[in-house]
Amino acid sequence: MPHRVAVLALDGLLPFELGIPARIFGRSLDPAPGNRGGKLYEVVTCSVRPPGPVRTDSDYAILVEHGPEALATADTVVIPASYELGPVFEEGRLTEELAAALALVRPGTRMVSICTGSYVLAAAGYLDGRPATTHWSSADHFQRLFPQVRVDPDVLFIDDGDVLTSAGVAAGIDLCLHLVRRDHGSAVANEIARRTVVPPHRDGGQAQYIHRPVPEPQFATTTTARAWALGQLDRPILLRDMARQESMSVRTFTRRFREEVGVSPGQWLTQQRVERARHLLESSDLSIDQVARDAGFGTATSLRQHLQAALGVPPTVYRRTFRRASADTP
């Protein structure tokens, strides 16, 4: 049976964010032989009230055909942002209507928020003691309202196992693609990204979108250095080598890189190497030692350490999980 995703539509919702789960999950198709082309997810949209219209932040309403009972059948619940959260946003507490709807969610259901939908998860207690993110412009208010939550305003999303939160608006796409990648591997997620015409994985975090003074027009960027580094991942890459590609000093290059990408050059290189390793583990029969060398980690021990830190699993477990489809191929 397809994994069932229930999207909770609240009054004041943003139509763009409401449509993200249906676009990403609804177009994810099974690549496995014998079931090729079958839907991996079933997406339903529901309200906290019986079926009927739900107000948006635009000049139209959306007719929702499912009531809160749909939450009781969900494997994953997604809560997009709303501009009419009332006491949830102002006092950090659920309305009776919203509390009754969330009470229908089964234990163990995966809970996901897009943008300020995180306020609902926090008010319901799902984020107590956990790391979480939200739109950068609301991060300070969110932290004051929910001091028990460990807020990180710089990332695009946070995966804390059964509870995941994303930053503002388009970061919901990043999070949904991440879930597809987590559930079914990079090949399926990358195909959805291509069809949606978005990058399968964005560099850095939302720190790069926070308002800050714009660099002078004559300043160069670090694009050339990043493109050069991607072609050298299997080799040692020094910071001065990257800076040299842009004819910058190491200090200037490091500052400019963080301004543009949102992370340091070293963090970015590690992210790219983890992605290269994931691709090789999923799509090739190379040994773990060879994957480590080709991804630039050098040794299998280093690869295990970095993959464990980034994904929570060692290379052998990751390969066994995401080579499932290819293992079925005659």
N, C-alpha and C positions, 0 to 999 in steps of 0.2 A: 504494500500500500504506500502511496506517496506520503511523504512527511507533510503534516497539515500545519499551515501557518495561518493564524488568525491575526488580522490587523485591526486594532481598536480605533475607530473613528470617533473623535471627540469634537464637540462644538468648537468652532473657531480654528479648525484644522487648516493646515497648509496643503492644498491639493497636490503640489509637487511631491512633498514628502509622503503623502498617503499613497501615491502611485509607485514609489520606489520598490517596495517588497513585491508587488504584483509583477513589475517589469523584470526584476532580477530573478526572483524565485520562480515565477510563472513561466519563464522561458528556459529554465534549466532542464535539459533533456538527458536521459540515461544513455551513456555510450556503450554499455555492456552488450555483448552479443546475446541474442535471444530476447532482449528487451530494448533494443536500440530505438531511440526516439520517444520512449515513454517518459511521461512527466515525473520528475523527481520530487516535486512539491505540489501540494494543493493549497491555493491561497484563497481565503475567504475574508471579507470585510464585515465587521460587525459594529454595533453601537451599544451603548450602555442602556438603551431603551429598546422597546419593540421596534421592528422594522419600520423605517420611515426616513424623512429627510434629516440630514445633519448639516448645520451651518458651516461654511468655510470662512476664511478671512477675505474672500473675494466676493463678487457680486452674484454668486449663485450658491445653491445648496447641492448636496449630493444625496441621492436616494440610496440608502443602505438596506439591503434585503435580509440581513441577519441581526438578531438581537443578541444580548449578552450570553445566551446559552451556547453560542459558538465557542466561547472561551473554554468551556468544559471539554471540548473535543480537540483542543489544539495541542500540538507537540511543541510549537514555538508561538509565543505571543509578541507582536511588534506594536509599540506605542509611538506613533509619530507625534510631532510637536503640535501644540494648540496655543492660540492667543487668548483663549477664554478658560484658563484653568482655575480662576477664582481663588478659593481658599488653598488649593494645592500650591499655587505660586506665591500667594500672599502670606499664608500661615503655615505651610508645610503639612497640611492635613487633607485627607480625602473627603469628598462629599459622600453622603450616604449612598447615592446612586452609583458612584464609581466604586466605592468600597464593596457594595453588594455584587457588582459585576466581577471585580477581581477575586472575590471569594470563590467564584466558580472555577478558577484556574486550578488544575490538578497539581498536586505536589510533584516536583521534578520537571515541570514544564520549563522550557528555556524562555527566559524573559529578555526582551530586546527593546531599547529605546532609540529613537532618532531625535537628535537635537534636544530641545527642552522637554521631550517626552520623559527624560530622566527624572524630572520633578515628580512624575506619577510613581515611578519605581521607588524613588526615595521616600515619598510620603507613605507608600505601602510597606516600607520596611525592607524591601529587597536589597537595598544598597548599604545597610548598616554594617560598618566595619570593613566595607569593600572599597577598592579603587573604582572610580567612575569619572566620566567626562561629560561635558555638555557644551553648548555654544560658548565660545570664548567670551562673548559680551555678557553672558549670564553667570560666568563661573564664580565671581566673587559673591554675588547674591546667593547663588546655590550653596556655596560653602558656609555662609553665615546662617542660612536657613536650616541646613542639614550638617551640623558640625561633626556628626558621627561618620560621615562619608569622606573618603580620602580622594579629593578632587584633583585631577590633573588636567589643566586647561590647555595644554600644549599638543595633545595627541589627537589624531583623527578618530580613533575609537579605542575602547578597552575591552578585551575579552577576558572575563573572569570566570570562565567555565560555563555555568548555567545562567549567568547574568551578563549581558553585554550592553554597553552604552556607546553612542557615537556623538561626535561633535555636530556642528551646525549643518543643516540642509544637505548639501551634496555628500557630506561625510556618511550619510545613510547609505549611499551607493557603495562606498568603500567597505562599510561594515557588512552589508548584505553579500557582496562579493566574497568577503572574507569567510562568511558562514558557508557559502557554497564551496569554497576552497577547502574549508575544514571538514565539511561533510563528504565531499565527493572528489576532492583533488584539484590541482591547478588546471588540468586540461579542460574540465567542465567550466570552471570559473573564467578561464581565459577566453573560451568561446563566447560566453555570455558578455564579457567585456567588449569583445570585438563587435558583437551584434548591437550592443548598446552604444558603441563608439566612445568608450571611456577607457582610461588606462586600467589594466588589471590590478595594479598596485601603485599607489601614489607615494612619492618620496616625502619624507619628513612628516610633520604634523600640522595642526592648525595654527601653530605659532607663526608660520609664514604668511597667514592671512590677517593677523592682527594689525590694526592700523599703526603705522610707524612712518617717520619721514621717508619720502621716496629718494633713493640715491640720485645723484646728479646724472643727467643723461649721458655724459661722456664716460661714466664708469663702465668698465667691462663686466661681463657676467662670468659665471663658472661653468657654463654649458659645455664648452669645449673640453674642459678637464674631466667632467663627468662622462662624456662620450668616450674620451680616451681611456679612462679607468675601466669602463665596462668591457672594453676590448682586451684588458690586461688582468682580469680578475684572477687568472691562474698563476700570476706572478706576484712577487712582493711589490707593493706600491707604497712609496714614501710620500709624506705630505709635501716635501719640497719638489718631488716629481710632478705632482698635480699642480702645484703653484706655478711651476715652470711652463706648463701648457698655456697659462694665461698671462705669462710675463709679469707675475705679481710676486711680492715678498710673501713669505709663509704667513706672516701676521695678517697682512691685508687679505690674502686669499682665505684664510680661516674665518675672518670676520664676514667677508662677503658671502662665503659658502653658507654660513649659518643664517644669514639674513635671507638668502634665497630659498634654501631647502628646509630650514627649521631644525636641523641637527648638525652635529660636527662632521667633518669629512670622515673621521674614523668610524663614527656610528653609521654613516651612510654606506661606507664600504662593507661593513659587517652585514647590513641589511641586504645589500646586493648579493653578497656571497651566500647568505642563507637562502635567498630566492634561487640562485643558481644551483645550489645543492638540492633544494626541493625538486627542482625540475629534473635534475639528473636521477634522483632517487625514484621519481615517478616514471620516467620515460626511458631509462636505460638499465642494462644489466651490469653496469660497472661495479666493481668491488667498492666497499666503503672507503678503503684507502685511496682508490683512484678518484672517487667522487670528492674526497677531501682535497686532493691535489688539484683537480680541475676547478674546484670552487675557490681555491686560494687559501684554504685553511691549513694546508701542509700535511697535517697528520690526522688520522682517524680520531685520536683523542681530542684534538682541538675542534674537529667537526662535531663530535658528540657534545662537547661542552657548549658550543654556540647554539646548536639545534635544541638542546635541552633548555637553554636559557630563553630562546625565542619562542619555541613551540611547546615546551613541556614534555617532549618525548625524544628518545634517542633515534639515530638514523634507521636502525633495523626495524623498529616499531613503526616509524613513519612510512618506510617503504612497504612493509607488510600491509598497512592500512590502505594506502593509496595506489597500490598495484593490483587491487581487487579486480578491477575491470579487465586489465590485461591478463590476469591469471585465468580468466574464463575463456580467453581466446584459444582456439585449437592450435 
